[in-house]
């Protein structure tokens, strides 16, 4: 199971997307907001969430080292 026994890039990406205030923890509101967008959001909202998953440094851009 991914992320249960150790950290993976995917778990870091998902955590970064959920942690909307970038404080290093996810509260219930952030958790539910993430899933609400991924299930019920528009295409643009889903694109933004997916981009945020890759933008681990929250700089608004993705460089090769993040792949």
N, C-alpha and C positions, 0 to 999 in steps of 0.2 A: 504494500500500500504506500503510495507516494506521500512523502512528508511525515509519515508516522514515525519512522525509525531514524530519520535524519532530514536535514535541510536539502532542498532541491531548488533549482532555479525556478521551477514552476510554482512552488509554494511561496517563494519570495515575490514573484510577479503578482500572484493572486492577493497576497497580503498587502502589497503596495497599492493595488487597486482598491481594496476595501478600506484601508486606513486613510480616509479622505482628509483628515486634519493633520496627517503626518506626525502624530505624536508617539508612534511606536506601539500602539495598541488598537484593537478593534472593539468598539462597543456594539451593543445590540442594534442601535440605529444604523451604524455604518454597515453592519452585516446585512441587515434587511434592505437598506438602500441599494447596495451592490446587487443583490439578487433580484430586487424589483426591476432595476434597469436591465439586467441581463435577460429577464423573462418578459417584461412588459414594455421595455423602452423602445424608442424609435431606432432606426438604423444608425442615425448619427450618435445617439447616446451610447449605443453598443460599441460603435467605432471608438468613441472617446474612452470608454472603459477599457477596451482592449489596448489602446495606445498607453493608457495609464499603467496597465499591467507591465508593459515593457520599459517604461520610463522610471526605473527604480530610484534614480536620483532626483526625481521630480523637477527636472530642468526644462521640460517642455520639448526635449529632443532626445533622440536615441542614437547612440554611436555604436560602432561595431563591437566593442567590448561587452555590450549588454546582451549580445546573442550568444 
